[in-house]
Amino acid sequence: MDLSSCCWRLRCWGTRDPVFLTGVSFPPDCPVYSETLIKLSVYGVSDGHQQTSNFLGSNSFSVTDLLQSKDQQLSLSLRTADDSDTVGTVVVSRIKMGEIEDGEVDHFTTDMHQKCTLVYESSHGSVNDKDNGPIMNAVFKNAVCKVYRFQTVDSKWMLVREQMAECTLSFSIPKQLIALYIQEDTCRIQELKDLGELSPHWDNLRKDVISRYDQIIKEYQDTLAELEKHTGPSFKPSCSKGQKYLEFIPINLHTQRMRVTCPRKTDSFYDVVTVGAPAAHSQGFKNGGLQKLLSKYESEKKSHSTAYQCIYYPPEQTAKAREILCVVSQLQPHISALADQLLQTAQQSSSQPLRDVLKSLEEKTKQFVHALKDELVKSALLALHAARPGYVSKSQSSARSSPDPHPSAAQKPHSVCNNVDDSQTPQRESQASPVRSDSIPHHKEYDEEEWDRVWVSVAKSLNCVIALVDKLQEQDNNNQESAPGHTLADVITSHSPDPPMTTAVWPDQLGVLVQSLKECVAEVAERARRSVSFVLLQEAACSTAQGLQLQQRRDAVFSQALAALACGFVMQLYAGLEDKGFLRQLHAVGLVAQFESLLSTYSEEIGMLEDMEVGISDLHRVTFRITEAASEEAVSLQPSVSGRRDHYTVEVPLPHHAFQALPDELRQGKPLRVLPVLFNVGINEQQTIAERFGDISLQERINQKNFEILEGYYKSLTSMVPSECLPRFQTQTDIKELLDTLGQNVVTKKRKNVEILWLAGMICRRMNGIRFTSCKSAKDRTSMSVTLEQCSLLRDEHLLNKDYFVRALDCMRSGLLTQGEVAQWDDPEAGSNATNKPASRHFYPIALLLVSSHLLVVWLILSLVFLLAKYQ
């Protein structure tokens, strides 16, 4: 068998009697059989910087030899290339994660020198396997595994398994989102067409807006077609971040799990999702990011609203209009279905099911009525009426009959006449011939009370249905065949003219009332839909060409952020399926998703951070729901997305056995909230420039704002979930104390205050949160941060020997070459003197920042000294 592609390089510095702390693992996609031969070659490195080495010796063994040996451990003699001499001995042992008992660990402490650990990964994980089970393999692919062994303070040995995997959601979530974008914009075009006849001015604006939506749809369709053709890895490498058709795909989205096995302790898992900062790299950052562009857009929209004779609606009102449109679209068919179900249940003469259906109908109808009880709908109906052809406001009517040459200019914003002629329409939209206002027949004045009457009719119809059902249940309870009609006369006036009501009559009467309710709801929904569609038409009409690009930019950034969030949620859910405390927290208050950003506030990365801030904030519009998968095949276990831009729902399917073990709240499809928070601390040399000569107010505002969000989540968590549901840690620091310390650090003026990131990460893990780490491309800074956090967890939670802290850090960072896109550079702390460095968790600047203005000064001085010495 050819296993030439499965090669590993282990390094140990500064000793002739090495201890290899990194194991060799065979992943499932690299099968190993009993007859497989494994060759070990040992080299002596004479110059680590020049990468010069000389061959010492080698030996080979089969898997059968290792498995049949005593204690599954082989002692091999290293032979020279000509097989003439023995130059040393290497000990190979076989380790399987999760099966270390007390007695099996002691022999590791006697003679660890010259040992190499071999780890074999089974190709078939069990259903409950948190690393390689069928559930995990459906979403996470191409796993890369590395195994280490480190000594604890009590001279025992722990096994540490790192597994990094790609996620299929990197492409599947964005492709679903793009399809939803196309569907939503297509519906928006239809809604604009359904507005009916408009004045020439507004009709021209509508045509222009529809053409813009057509352009967006065409571009999204082309992008989706390109993504369907994509083949290759399940992630977007950083070298492709500028490609237009990949702008919706997150950069280097990977999951990383560290599994720790210690004697006399259960295995522990620590997960983190690494991803490049969600940002529109293909569009560039010359004019800033989303935060800056949105602020500029809102200020320009006011001036454009005047030029286009539109009513200016602030962002919160346009967001409200979208919310109303979404609620109407969701609740109207739901109410109609419940009304039909009520009729069917009533004919079955079953009291309790009838009461349950009626309760659901009453609840949904009240939500519908409450959503439309907004002045925005009422004012928008008036504005839409004013945009009809031939509309003349009261002020124009009085001005036509009055000789007063100075009409009052003080009018309410929603009382102005929007039916302007073509001379007031911008030149690019002036296509229709001018229409004289005196040639258009005057419409009747708008009745502002009409909407109130139509809106209230829904509640009245619902009350009639409730009253009739109550009366029917009362008759059933009293075993009466009929009831006097006058008892319903106070409630039902037009639907029950006949005094007696028999069992043969009530189905018809209930059917009439239900039909009346459905018709009222349909009429109200249609009017509300048209009114808020007109609001959105005015917003779109006021948008410039930059407004179109801004929407596309926001869509792309949100797509990247949602793919990362869905990946983290699925990973956290799979890991906690057997944790009752976690599941209780999940449906009670939801989870917190903590995004750790290492972007600087200088140059282009300012725009990236502005994009990321908006993208993470938009994740508040996302909820999750757990469903039962149709089968246990991988395609049936893929999460799906539904909804509109104002709200999306991600459905996560689980196999039957896992779904049935969930609490009732989760099995009933309760929406699950995930609260995203973002903390940023720049740590590279560009941040040094920003802190000395630039502006870091963006970073300070982000950290302060998200600290308040995190603090609010903690208050909800402690009030609704007992502390027993939260995970236990070796360091028993109270979450409240950590929050107070984080709050102090957020407001403290301190350069590169990485304590903010450390505290936020600790708080997130103690609250069962989802951890994300990001930089520009999820490579150098991200990998250094993740490995440092992992070693800190080993030290604080698993008693890693202080002498092994930096060595463990070296092992993890020297393996970064196997992670494909991760930076190809050696750890700056590696070397024989590394063990003398202090093992402190407060040395982020040392580990992550090696170039600063101080080093620049040192370089200049040394260069000057060199030149003086050269020319003397």
Residue pairs with C-beta under 8 A, 6 or more apart in sequence:
1 33
1 35
1 36
3 30
3 32
3 36
3 38
5 30
6 26
6 30
8 24
10 20
10 22
10 24
10 116
11 45
11 814
12 18
12 19
12 20
13 45
13 48
13 830
13 831
13 832
14 831
14 832
15 832
17 113
17 114
18 113
18 114
19 112
19 113
19 114
19 115
20 115
20 116
20 117
21 148
21 149
21 150
21 804
21 807
21 808
21 811
22 117
22 146
22 147
22 148
22 811
22 814
22 815
23 95
23 116
23 117
23 118
23 119
23 146
23 147
23 148
23 149
24 116
24 117
24 118
24 119
24 147
25 119
25 120
25 121
25 145
25 146
25 147
26 32
26 119
26 120
26 121
27 121
27 143
27 144
27 145
28 121
28 122
28 123
28 124
28 132
28 143
29 142
31 123
32 63
32 120
33 63
34 62
34 63
34 64
34 67
35 62
35 63
35 64
36 62
36 63
37 60
37 61
37 62
38 60
38 61
38 62
38 63
38 118
39 58
39 59
39 60
40 58
40 59
40 60
40 61
40 76
40 78
40 90
40 92
40 116
41 55
41 57
41 58
42 55
42 56
42 57
42 58
42 78
42 87
42 88
42 90
43 53
43 54
43 55
43 56
44 53
44 54
44 56
45 51
45 52
45 53
46 52
46 53
46 54
48 831
55 81
56 78
56 80
56 87
56 88
57 78
57 79
57 80
57 81
57 86
57 87
57 88
58 78
58 79
58 81
59 76
59 77
59 78
59 79
59 90
61 74
61 76
61 92
63 120
65 74
66 72
66 73
66 74
66 92
66 94
66 118
67 94
71 93
71 107
72 93
72 94
73 91
73 92
73 93
73 94
74 91
74 92
74 93
75 89
75 90
75 91
76 89
76 90
76 91
76 92
77 86
77 88
77 89
78 86
78 87
78 88
78 89
78 90
79 85
79 86
79 87
80 86
80 87
88 114
89 114
90 114
90 115
90 116
91 111
91 114
91 115
91 116
92 115
92 116
92 117
92 118
93 115
93 116
93 117
93 118
94 117
94 118
94 119
94 120
95 117
95 118
95 119
95 147
95 149
95 159
96 119
96 120
97 119
97 147
97 159
97 161
97 259
97 261
97 267
98 261
98 267
100 159
100 261
100 262
100 263
101 263
102 263
102 264
105 156
105 157
105 263
108 149
108 157
109 151
109 155
109 156
109 157
112 157
117 147
117 149
119 145
119 147
119 161
121 132
121 145
122 132
125 131
125 132
125 133
125 134
125 136
125 137
126 133
127 133
127 134
127 135
127 655
127 657
128 578
129 136
130 136
130 257
130 259
130 269
130 574
130 575
131 143
131 161
131 163
131 257
131 259
132 143
134 632
134 634
134 655
135 574
135 637
135 654
135 655
135 658
136 574
137 634
138 168
138 634
138 637
138 638
139 167
139 168
139 169
139 567
139 570
139 637
139 638
139 639
140 165
140 166
140 167
140 168
140 255
140 571
141 165
141 166
141 167
141 168
141 234
142 165
142 166
142 233
142 234
143 163
143 164
143 165
144 163
144 164
144 165
144 818
144 819
144 820
145 161
145 162
145 163
146 161
146 162
146 812
146 815
146 818
147 159
147 160
147 161
147 162
148 159
148 160
148 161
148 162
148 808
148 811
148 812
149 157
149 158
149 159
149 160
150 157
150 158
150 160
150 794
150 800
150 801
150 804
150 807
150 808
151 157
151 158
151 800
151 801
151 803
151 804
152 158
152 262
152 798
152 799
152 800
152 801
153 799
153 800
153 801
153 802
154 799
155 801
156 262
156 263
158 260
158 261
158 262
158 263
158 794
158 798
158 800
159 260
159 261
159 262
160 258
160 259
160 260
160 261
160 794
160 808
161 258
161 259
161 260
161 261
162 256
162 257
162 258
162 790
162 812
162 815
163 256
163 257
163 259
164 254
164 255
164 256
164 257
164 819
165 254
165 255
166 233
166 234
166 235
166 253
166 254
167 234
167 235
167 253
167 254
167 255
167 563
167 567
168 234
168 638
169 253
169 563
169 566
169 567
169 570
169 639
170 234
170 235
170 236
170 249
170 250
170 253
170 563
170 567
171 227
171 230
171 234
171 249
172 638
172 639
173 559
173 562
173 563
173 566
173 639
173 641
173 650
174 227
174 248
174 249
174 250
174 559
174 560
174 563
175 224
175 227
175 228
176 640
176 641
177 248
177 555
177 558
177 559
177 562
177 641
177 648
178 220
178 223
178 224
178 227
178 248
178 559
179 224
180 641
180 642
180 643
180 644
180 648
181 216
181 220
181 555
181 645
182 217
182 220
182 221
182 224
184 644
184 645
185 213
185 216
185 217
185 220
186 213
186 217
188 213
188 533
188 536
189 210
189 213
189 214
191 325
191 529
191 530
191 533
192 206
192 209
192 210
192 533
192 537
193 210
194 529
194 530
194 533
195 206
195 384
195 530
195 533
195 534
195 537
196 388
196 530
197 203
197 388
197 389
198 206
198 387
198 388
198 389
199 387
199 388
199 389
199 391
199 418
199 419
199 420
199 435
200 389
200 421
200 422
200 425
200 432
200 434
200 435
201 309
201 418
201 419
201 420
201 421
201 422
201 424
201 425
202 387
202 418
202 419
202 537
203 432
204 422
204 425
204 429
204 430
204 431
204 432
205 308
205 425
205 429
205 537
205 541
206 537
206 541
207 429
207 431
208 428
208 429
208 541
209 537
209 540
209 541
212 540
212 543
212 548
215 548
216 548
216 551
216 552
219 552
222 245
223 244
223 245
223 247
223 248
226 245
227 245
227 246
227 248
227 249
233 820
235 250
235 252
235 253
235 254
235 821
236 246
236 249
236 250
236 251
236 252
236 253
237 251
237 252
237 820
237 821
238 251
238 252
238 276
238 776
238 777
238 778
238 779
238 821
240 246
241 251
241 276
241 281
241 282
241 777
242 281
242 282
243 282
244 282
246 282
247 280
247 281
247 282
247 283
247 556
248 555
248 556
248 559
248 560
249 559
249 560
249 563
250 275
250 276
250 278
250 560
250 561
250 563
250 564
251 275
251 276
251 277
251 281
251 560
251 777
251 778
252 274
252 275
252 276
252 777
252 778
252 779
252 821
253 273
253 274
253 275
253 276
253 563
253 564
253 567
253 778
254 273
254 274
254 275
254 778
254 819
255 271
255 272
255 273
255 274
255 567
255 568
255 571
256 271
256 272
256 273
256 274
256 786
257 269
257 270
257 271
257 571
258 269
258 270
258 271
258 790
258 793
259 267
259 268
259 269
260 267
260 268
260 269
260 270
260 794
260 797
260 798
261 267
262 798
265 798
268 797
268 798
269 575
270 765
270 790
270 793
271 568
271 571
271 572
271 575
271 770
271 771
272 771
272 772
272 773
272 786
272 789
273 564
273 567
273 568
273 571
273 770
273 771
273 772
273 773
274 772
274 773
274 774
274 778
274 782
274 783
274 786
275 560
275 564
275 772
275 774
275 778
276 560
276 774
276 775
276 776
276 777
276 778
277 597
277 599
277 608
277 609
277 611
277 612
277 774
277 775
277 776
278 557
278 558
278 560
278 561
278 564
278 611
278 612
278 615
278 616
278 774
279 285
279 289
279 557
279 560
279 607
279 608
279 611
279 612
279 615
280 289
280 290
280 553
280 556
280 557
280 611
281 608
282 556
283 549
283 552
283 553
283 556
284 607
285 604
285 606
285 607
285 608
285 611
287 293
287 607
288 606
288 607
288 610
289 606
289 607
289 608
289 609
289 610
289 611
289 612
289 613
289 614
290 550
290 553
290 554
290 557
290 610
290 611
290 613
290 614
290 615
291 610
291 611
291 613
291 614
291 698
292 607
292 610
293 546
293 550
293 553
293 610
294 550
294 614
297 543
297 546
297 547
297 550
298 314
298 315
300 544
300 546
301 312
301 539
301 542
301 543
301 547
302 312
304 310
304 542
304 543
304 544
305 311
305 312
305 538
305 542
306 312
307 426
308 425
308 426
308 538
308 541
308 542
309 418
309 420
309 424
309 425
310 418
310 538
310 541
310 542
311 383
311 413
311 414
311 416
311 418
311 538
312 542
313 321
313 535
313 538
313 539
317 376
317 535
318 535
318 536
318 539
319 646
320 374
320 376
321 376
321 380
321 532
321 535
321 536
322 532
322 536
322 644
322 645
322 646
323 371
323 646
323 647
324 371
324 372
324 374
324 376
324 377
324 528
324 532
325 529
325 532
325 533
325 536
326 643
326 644
326 646
326 647
327 367
327 368
327 371
328 368
328 371
328 372
328 525
328 528
328 529
329 529
329 644
331 364
331 367
331 368
331 371
332 368
332 521
332 522
332 525
334 364
335 361
335 364
335 365
335 368
335 517
335 518
335 521
336 518
336 521
336 522
338 357
338 360
338 361
338 364
339 361
339 465
339 514
339 517
339 518
340 514
341 357
342 354
342 357
342 358
342 361
342 465
342 469
342 510
342 514
343 507
343 510
343 511
343 514
345 353
345 354
345 357
346 354
346 469
346 472
346 507
346 510
347 507
348 354
349 476
351 473
351 476
354 469
354 473
355 473
358 465
358 466
358 469
361 462
361 465
362 462
362 466
365 458
365 459
365 462
365 517
365 521
368 458
368 521
368 524
368 525
369 455
369 458
369 459
372 455
372 524
372 528
373 455
376 532
376 535
377 451
377 528
377 531
377 532
378 448
378 451
378 452
379 414
380 531
380 532
380 534
380 535
381 451
381 527
381 530
381 531
382 414
382 415
382 446
382 448
383 414
383 418
383 531
383 534
383 535
383 538
384 530
384 531
384 534
385 391
385 443
385 446
386 393
386 416
386 417
386 418
386 419
386 446
387 418
387 419
387 534
388 419
388 443
389 419
389 435
389 440
390 419
390 437
390 440
390 441
390 442
390 443
391 417
391 419
391 443
392 400
392 417
392 419
392 437
392 442
392 443
393 415
393 416
393 417
394 415
394 445
395 407
395 408
395 411
395 415
395 417
396 417
397 442
399 407
419 437
421 434
421 435
421 437
422 430
422 432
422 433
422 434
422 435
423 434
451 527
454 520
454 523
454 524
454 527
455 524
457 520
457 524
458 517
458 520
458 521
458 524
461 513
461 516
461 517
461 520
462 517
463 491
464 491
464 492
464 495
464 513
464 516
464 517
465 510
465 513
465 514
465 517
467 488
467 491
467 492
468 488
468 492
468 506
468 509
468 510
468 513
469 510
471 483
471 487
471 488
471 501
472 506
472 510
474 483
475 481
475 482
475 483
481 502
481 503
482 500
482 501
482 502
482 503
483 501
484 499
484 500
484 501
485 496
485 498
485 499
485 500
485 501
486 499
488 496
488 501
489 496
492 509
492 513
495 509
495 512
495 513
495 516
496 509
498 505
501 509
540 547
553 611
554 614
554 615
554 618
555 645
557 611
557 612
557 614
557 615
557 618
558 615
558 618
558 619
560 615
561 612
561 615
561 616
561 618
561 619
561 676
562 619
562 622
562 641
562 648
562 650
564 772
565 593
565 619
565 622
565 674
565 676
565 770
566 639
566 641
566 650
568 593
568 770
568 771
568 772
569 591
569 593
569 624
569 650
569 652
569 674
569 770
570 639
570 652
571 770
572 591
572 768
572 770
573 586
573 626
573 652
576 582
576 583
576 586
576 768
577 583
577 654
577 658
577 661
577 662
578 661
580 663
580 725
581 721
581 724
581 725
581 726
582 725
582 768
583 662
583 663
583 666
584 663
584 721
584 725
585 591
585 717
585 721
585 725
585 726
585 768
586 666
586 672
587 663
587 665
587 666
587 670
587 672
588 720
588 721
589 673
589 713
589 716
589 717
589 720
589 721
590 672
590 673
590 674
590 675
591 672
591 673
591 674
591 675
591 768
591 769
591 770
592 674
592 675
592 676
592 677
592 710
592 713
592 764
592 767
592 769
592 770
593 619
593 674
593 675
593 676
593 677
593 769
593 770
593 772
594 677
594 679
594 710
594 760
594 761
594 763
594 764
594 769
594 770
594 771
594 772
595 612
595 616
595 676
595 677
595 678
595 679
595 772
595 774
596 679
596 757
596 760
596 761
596 771
596 772
596 773
596 774
596 785
597 609
597 612
597 678
597 679
597 680
597 681
597 774
597 775
598 680
598 681
598 682
598 683
598 684
598 757
598 773
598 774
598 775
598 781
598 782
598 785
598 848
599 605
599 608
599 609
599 612
599 680
599 682
599 774
599 775
599 776
600 606
600 682
600 683
600 684
600 686
600 687
600 690
601 609
601 682
601 687
601 690
601 694
601 695
601 696
601 698
601 699
602 682
602 686
602 687
602 689
602 690
602 694
603 686
605 682
605 686
605 776
606 698
608 776
609 680
609 698
609 699
609 702
610 698
612 678
612 774
613 678
613 698
613 702
616 676
616 677
616 678
617 676
617 678
619 674
619 676
620 675
620 676
621 645
621 646
621 647
621 648
622 647
622 648
622 649
622 650
622 674
623 647
623 648
623 649
623 650
623 671
623 672
623 673
623 674
624 649
624 650
624 651
624 652
624 671
624 672
624 673
624 674
625 649
625 650
625 651
625 652
625 669
625 670
625 671
625 672
626 651
626 652
626 653
626 654
626 659
626 662
626 666
626 667
626 669
626 672
627 651
627 652
627 653
627 654
627 659
627 669
628 653
628 654
628 656
628 659
628 660
628 667
629 636
629 637
629 653
629 654
629 655
629 656
629 659
630 636
630 653
632 655
632 656
636 653
637 653
637 654
637 655
638 653
639 650
639 651
639 652
639 653
640 650
640 651
640 653
641 648
641 649
641 650
641 651
642 648
642 649
642 651
643 649
649 671
654 662
659 667
660 667
666 672
674 770
675 709
675 713
677 706
677 709
677 710
677 713
677 760
678 702
678 706
679 702
679 703
679 706
679 707
679 756
679 757
679 760
680 699
680 702
680 703
681 699
681 703
681 752
681 753
681 754
681 756
681 757
682 690
682 696
682 699
682 752
683 752
683 754
683 781
683 844
683 845
683 848
683 849
684 781
684 848
684 849
684 851
685 849
685 851
685 852
687 752
687 849
688 751
688 752
688 849
688 852
688 853
689 853
690 696
691 751
691 752
692 853
700 746
703 746
703 756
704 746
704 747
707 742
707 743
707 746
710 739
710 742
710 760
710 763
711 739
711 743
713 767
714 735
714 736
714 739
714 763
714 767
717 767
725 768
726 735
726 766
726 767
726 768
727 765
727 766
727 768
729 765
729 766
729 796
729 797
730 796
730 797
730 798
730 799
731 796
731 797
733 762
735 763
735 766
735 767
738 759
738 762
738 763
738 766
739 763
741 755
741 759
742 756
742 759
742 760
742 763
745 753
745 755
745 756
745 759
746 756
752 844
752 845
752 849
754 844
754 845
754 848
755 842
757 785
757 844
758 792
758 841
758 842
758 844
761 771
761 789
763 769
764 770
764 771
765 771
773 782
773 785
773 786
773 789
774 782
775 781
775 782
775 785
777 821
778 821
779 821
779 822
779 823
780 823
780 825
781 848
783 813
783 816
783 819
783 822
783 823
784 813
784 847
784 848
785 844
785 848
787 809
787 812
787 813
788 809
788 841
788 844
788 847
788 848
790 812
791 800
791 805
791 808
791 809
791 812
792 841
794 800
794 805
794 808
795 802
795 805
795 839
795 841
796 841
800 808
802 839
803 835
805 839
806 829
806 834
806 835
806 837
806 839
807 834
807 835
809 827
809 829
809 847
810 827
810 829
810 830
810 834
813 826
813 827
813 830
814 826
814 827
814 830
816 822
816 823
816 824
817 824
828 847
828 850
829 837
829 846
829 847
